[in-house]
Amino acid sequence: MNLETNSLGDAVRSGGDTAFSALERRTFAIISHPDAGKTTLTESLLHAAGAVHEAGEVKARGDRRRARSDWMKIEQQRGISVTSSVMTFQRGDILFNLLDTPGHQDFSEDTYRTLTAVDCAIMVIDAAKGIEPQTRKLFEVCRIRNVPIVTFVNKVDREGKSPFELLDEIAEVLQLDVSPQNWPTGIGGLFHGLYDLRRKALLVADRSDGVVPGRWVDAAGVDDPAIAGVIPADAAASLAEEGGLALASYSEFDRAAFRAGDLTPVIFGSALRGFGIEQLLDILADDGPPPQPQPARPAPISPDEPRLTGFVFKVQANMDPNHRDRVAFVRICSGKLTRGMKVLNSRGGKALALHNPITFFARDRELAHGAVAGDIVGIPNHGTLRVGDTLTEKGETVFTGLPDFAPEILRRVRLSDPLKVKQMRRGLADLAEEGVIRLFKPALGSAWIVGVIGELQLDVLQTRLEQEYGAKLEFEPSPYEVARWVRADDPAELKKLTEALRSNMAEDQDGVPVLLMRNAWEHGRFEQEWPAITFSAVRERS
């Protein structure tokens, strides 16, 4: 095993060998409702693993208060995550691939695609608010793919719901067995620490400089007399009573049930203060699933298959604005990637040489000399790779399950400076390929139409085009409210539709036919009039 440490503090692979086997990978995402503390948790996990030397961006002020995962200028300005980012770090014998996802519902499509590339997810819940709408939506996506969930109840050092109320809510709303892995001495002002049910030890809160993790105290159980010697007597009594009741009331941890998606281990903690972070990493390392089989045609791909396979789940433009780069994020599903090897792109069957694959730490990157199943690598390219592409060393394989969703808002684009048409079109094409927007080119007329899930995406599109391409864009109302991909078993039927409704026809960024309709009523009428045509709100990329 040959390891070198780069400037980020991460273990990177050197030579032609991989430092770890696929069984020592943990590839996971963090999902939550906005403001539940997802990005702060990301920072704390990196700090606890030694990948950053300050929780720094969490506790710093001014310009330094910026999460490493929120690297885009618009993210730093607004304090929200609008794109997924990848961070690879090592802790002990495990190499973690952390995928930070947008929490805002307007960017849920980016989050959905990211979840296709992970084997596990951390669901962050605000202790004061419980399960919020976006959390529930993202959980349902995980359930569809049987992605195991670890629940992190955040902000227990602030006033909030009781632990029992939160656990019961998770069990009832999400229909999951819950298994608490630690227990708070109290919530908010009554918080004095966390009892780790696995370690059988109490992490005491040090209040000399706010509420921060202090020392560990061994305690055989929640009612161990040693606890009363380090925290107030009433807090110790409350821990003994509530902790004992929790142990008797909720499920014991079962690794098989967890990995099957039927049970969620629950960690109480504070991402900002660092409580529960070590326990969270321990669960991921000890019980989190290694790389799992991935759905594909003609058959699922097992991680121990010797040939290299992988799929593109994200494309990011302008991570390095000085070079106008385009990086495809690839989940390695099997085999071993080595620098310089050639692979086939299932879309078109063209060969692609992997000269400069990279690993990520948010915007920062390092050259990857090797990668195995579970790893996330970046492939720099000039538009040859798209979301949904399958890369394989040999054989015919196509990974499935990466969808496009029909937009809910359609707008025509208008350029303030006509001399910037070239920059505008390049920018729109790049951002459509990223998945930030849907781009429709009508069969009649020259005005392109953009489609988005929510208004915030339009704001992001406008800002990024101006900042990254120098094109100031404005939006005008579109005569259409509904867009559907259209297909037919008989090509002649699709041709008839195209000729009859030419003024409604368009192509998306991939050249797939789309029918644009004025409203839901017109959509219903066209479905009745054209029974041989399938109108799809979802299109699977492959």
Backbone hydrogen bonds, N-H to C=O, Kabsch-Sander energy under -0.5 kcal/mol:
donor,donor_aa,acceptor,acceptor_aa,energy
3,L,1,M,-0.6
4,E,12,V,-1.2
6,N,4,E,-0.5
6,N,10,D,-1.7
9,G,6,N,-1.9
12,V,4,E,-2.0
12,V,10,D,-0.5
14,S,2,N,-1.0
17,D,14,S,-0.9
24,E,21,S,-1.7
25,R,22,A,-1.7
26,R,95,L,-1.8
28,F,26,R,-0.6
28,F,97,N,-2.4
29,A,120,C,-1.6
30,I,99,L,-1.4
31,I,122,I,-2.8
33,H,124,V,-0.5
36,A,33,H,-1.6
41,L,37,G,-2.3
42,T,38,K,-2.1
43,E,39,T,-2.1
44,S,40,T,-2.3
45,L,41,L,-2.6
46,L,42,T,-2.1
47,H,43,E,-2.3
48,A,44,S,-2.8
49,A,45,L,-1.7
50,G,47,H,-1.3
51,A,46,L,-2.5
52,V,46,L,-1.0
58,V,55,A,-3.5
60,A,56,G,-3.1
64,R,61,R,-1.8
65,R,62,G,-1.5
66,R,64,R,-2.2
70,D,67,A,-0.6
71,W,69,S,-1.3
76,Q,72,M,-2.0
77,Q,73,K,-2.2
78,R,74,I,-1.9
79,G,75,E,-2.0
80,I,75,E,-0.7
82,V,80,I,-0.5
85,S,100,D,-2.1
87,M,98,L,-2.5
88,T,360,F,-1.9
89,F,96,F,-2.2
91,R,94,I,-2.4
94,I,91,R,-1.9
95,L,24,E,-2.7
96,F,89,F,-3.2
96,F,94,I,-0.6
97,N,26,R,-2.8
98,L,87,M,-3.1
98,L,96,F,-0.6
99,L,28,F,-2.7
99,L,97,N,-0.5
100,D,85,S,-2.2
100,D,98,L,-0.7
101,T,30,I,-0.8
104,H,81,S,-0.6
107,F,104,H,-2.0
108,S,105,Q,-1.6
110,D,107,F,-0.6
111,T,107,F,-1.5
112,Y,108,S,-2.8
113,R,109,E,-2.2
114,T,110,D,-2.0
115,L,111,T,-2.1
116,T,112,Y,-0.8
116,T,113,R,-1.0
117,A,114,T,-1.8
118,V,115,L,-0.8
119,D,27,T,-2.8
120,C,27,T,-0.9
121,A,148,P,-2.0
122,I,29,A,-2.9
123,M,121,A,-0.6
123,M,150,V,-2.8
124,V,31,I,-2.6
124,V,122,I,-0.6
125,I,152,F,-2.6
126,D,130,G,-0.6
127,A,154,N,-2.4
129,K,126,D,-0.8
130,G,126,D,-2.8
136,R,132,E,-2.0
137,K,133,P,-2.1
138,L,134,Q,-2.4
139,F,135,T,-2.3
140,E,136,R,-2.0
141,V,137,K,-1.5
142,C,138,L,-2.0
143,R,139,F,-2.5
144,I,140,E,-2.1
145,R,141,V,-1.3
146,N,143,R,-1.2
147,V,142,C,-2.9
150,V,121,A,-2.7
151,T,265,P,-2.4
152,F,123,M,-2.9
153,V,151,T,-0.6
153,V,267,I,-2.8
154,N,125,I,-3.0
154,N,152,F,-0.9
156,V,269,G,-1.8
158,R,155,K,-1.6
161,K,127,A,-2.4
166,L,162,S,-2.2
167,L,163,P,-2.6
168,D,164,F,-2.5
169,E,165,E,-1.9
170,I,166,L,-2.3
171,A,167,L,-2.3
172,E,168,D,-2.5
173,V,169,E,-2.9
174,L,170,I,-1.8
175,Q,171,A,-0.6
176,L,170,I,-0.5
177,D,262,D,-2.2
179,S,264,T,-1.9
181,Q,266,V,-3.0
182,N,266,V,-0.7
183,W,195,Y,-2.0
185,T,193,G,-2.3
188,G,156,V,-2.2
188,G,158,R,-0.8
190,L,187,I,-1.7
191,F,188,G,-1.8
194,L,203,L,-1.9
195,Y,183,W,-3.0
196,D,194,L,-0.6
196,D,201,A,-3.1
197,L,181,Q,-1.5
197,L,195,Y,-0.7
198,R,181,Q,-0.8
200,K,196,D,-1.9
201,A,196,D,-1.2
202,L,217,V,-2.9
203,L,194,L,-3.3
204,V,202,L,-0.8
204,V,215,R,-2.5
205,A,192,H,-2.7
206,D,212,V,-3.4
207,R,205,A,-0.7
209,D,210,G,-0.8
210,G,207,R,-0.8
212,V,206,D,-1.8
212,V,210,G,-0.9
214,G,204,V,-2.8
217,V,202,L,-2.4
219,A,200,K,-2.1
224,D,221,G,-1.7
227,I,224,D,-1.9
228,A,224,D,-0.5
228,A,225,P,-0.7
229,G,225,P,-0.5
229,G,226,A,-0.9
230,V,227,I,-1.7
231,I,227,I,-1.5
236,A,232,P,-2.3
237,A,233,A,-2.5
238,S,234,D,-2.1
239,L,235,A,-2.3
240,A,236,A,-2.3
241,E,237,A,-2.2
242,E,238,S,-3.0
243,G,239,L,-2.3
244,G,240,A,-1.3
245,L,241,E,-1.9
246,A,242,E,-2.5
247,L,243,G,-2.2
248,A,244,G,-1.6
249,S,245,L,-1.7
250,Y,246,A,-2.2
251,S,178,V,-1.1
258,F,254,D,-2.4
259,R,255,R,-2.8
260,A,256,A,-1.5
261,G,258,F,-1.5
262,D,257,A,-2.6
263,L,257,A,-1.1
264,T,177,D,-2.8
266,V,179,S,-1.9
267,I,151,T,-3.0
269,G,153,V,-2.3
270,S,275,F,-1.5
274,G,270,S,-1.6
275,F,270,S,-1.5
277,I,274,G,-0.7
280,L,276,G,-1.8
281,L,277,I,-2.3
282,D,278,E,-2.4
283,I,279,Q,-2.2
284,L,280,L,-2.1
285,A,281,L,-2.5
286,D,282,D,-3.2
287,D,283,I,-2.6
288,G,283,I,-1.2
288,G,284,L,-0.7
294,Q,301,I,-2.2
297,R,398,V,-3.1
301,I,294,Q,-2.5
302,S,300,P,-0.6
305,E,302,S,-1.8
309,T,334,S,-1.7
310,G,391,L,-2.0
311,F,331,R,-1.5
312,V,389,D,-2.5
313,F,311,F,-0.6
313,F,329,F,-1.9
314,K,329,F,-1.0
316,Q,327,V,-2.8
318,N,325,D,-2.9
323,H,320,D,-2.0
324,R,320,D,-0.7
325,D,320,D,-1.0
327,V,316,Q,-2.6
328,A,379,I,-2.0
329,F,314,K,-3.2
329,F,327,V,-0.5
330,V,328,A,-0.6
330,V,377,V,-3.1
331,R,311,F,-2.4
332,I,330,V,-0.6
332,I,375,D,-2.7
333,C,309,T,-2.6
334,S,309,T,-1.4
335,G,303,P,-0.6
335,G,305,E,-1.3
337,L,371,A,-3.2
339,R,369,H,-1.2
340,G,354,L,-3.9
341,M,338,T,-1.9
343,V,352,L,-2.6
344,L,392,T,-3.1
345,N,350,K,-2.6
346,S,344,L,-0.6
346,S,390,T,-2.7
348,G,346,S,-1.4
349,G,345,N,-1.6
350,K,345,N,-0.5
352,L,343,V,-3.0
354,L,341,M,-3.1
355,H,353,A,-1.4
358,I,378,G,-2.2
359,T,366,E,-2.9
361,F,364,D,-2.6
362,A,86,V,-3.2
363,R,68,R,-0.5
364,D,361,F,-1.6
366,E,359,T,-2.1
368,A,357,P,-2.9
369,H,13,R,-0.6
369,H,367,L,-0.6
371,A,337,L,-1.6
373,A,335,G,-0.6
374,G,332,I,-2.9
375,D,372,V,-2.3
377,V,330,V,-2.2
377,V,375,D,-0.5
378,G,358,I,-2.9
379,I,328,A,-2.4
381,N,326,R,-2.7
388,G,312,V,-3.1
389,D,386,R,-2.0
391,L,310,G,-3.0
392,T,344,L,-2.0
393,E,308,L,-2.7
397,T,395,G,-0.7
398,V,297,R,-2.3
400,T,295,P,-1.7
402,L,541,R,-0.6
404,D,539,R,-2.9
406,A,537,A,-3.0
408,E,452,V,-2.0
409,I,452,V,-2.3
411,R,450,V,-2.5
412,R,476,E,-2.2
413,V,448,W,-1.7
414,R,474,E,-2.9
416,S,472,K,-2.2
420,K,417,D,-2.3
421,V,418,P,-1.1
424,M,420,K,-2.6
425,R,421,V,-2.7
426,R,422,K,-2.1
427,G,423,Q,-2.6
428,L,424,M,-2.9
429,A,425,R,-2.2
430,D,426,R,-2.5
431,L,427,G,-2.6
432,A,428,L,-2.1
433,E,429,A,-1.9
434,E,430,D,-1.6
435,G,431,L,-1.1
436,V,431,L,-1.9
437,I,431,L,-0.9
438,R,451,G,-2.7
440,F,449,I,-3.2
441,K,507,E,-2.8
443,A,505,M,-2.9
448,W,446,S,-0.6
449,I,440,F,-2.6
450,V,411,R,-3.0
451,G,438,R,-2.7
452,V,409,I,-2.3
457,Q,454,G,-1.2
458,L,454,G,-0.7
458,L,455,E,-0.7
459,D,455,E,-1.6
460,V,456,L,-2.4
461,L,457,Q,-2.8
462,Q,458,L,-2.6
463,T,459,D,-2.3
464,R,460,V,-2.9
465,L,461,L,-2.4
466,E,462,Q,-1.6
467,Q,463,T,-2.7
468,E,464,R,-3.1
469,Y,464,R,-0.6
469,Y,465,L,-1.4
470,G,466,E,-0.7
471,A,465,L,-1.9
472,K,470,G,-0.6
473,L,471,A,-0.7
474,E,414,R,-3.0
476,E,412,R,-2.4
478,S,410,L,-0.8
481,E,517,M,-2.3
482,V,517,M,-2.4
484,R,515,L,-1.9
485,W,536,S,-2.1
486,V,513,P,-1.7
487,R,534,T,-1.4
489,D,532,A,-0.5
493,E,490,D,-1.3
494,L,490,D,-1.2
495,K,491,P,-2.1
496,K,492,A,-2.2
497,L,493,E,-2.2
498,T,494,L,-2.4
499,E,495,K,-2.2
500,A,496,K,-2.4
501,L,497,L,-2.6
502,R,499,E,-0.7
504,N,501,L,-1.7
505,M,501,L,-0.8
505,M,502,R,-0.8
506,A,514,V,-2.1
507,E,441,K,-1.5
508,D,512,V,-2.1
511,G,508,D,-2.1
514,V,506,A,-2.9
515,L,484,R,-3.0
516,L,504,N,-2.9
516,L,514,V,-0.6
517,M,482,V,-3.2
523,H,519,N,-1.9
524,G,520,A,-2.4
525,R,521,W,-2.2
526,F,522,E,-2.6
527,E,523,H,-2.0
528,Q,524,G,-1.6
529,E,525,R,-2.3
530,W,526,F,-1.9
533,I,530,W,-1.7
534,T,487,R,-3.1
535,F,533,I,-0.6
536,S,485,W,-3.1
536,S,534,T,-0.7
539,R,404,D,-2.4
541,R,402,L,-3.5
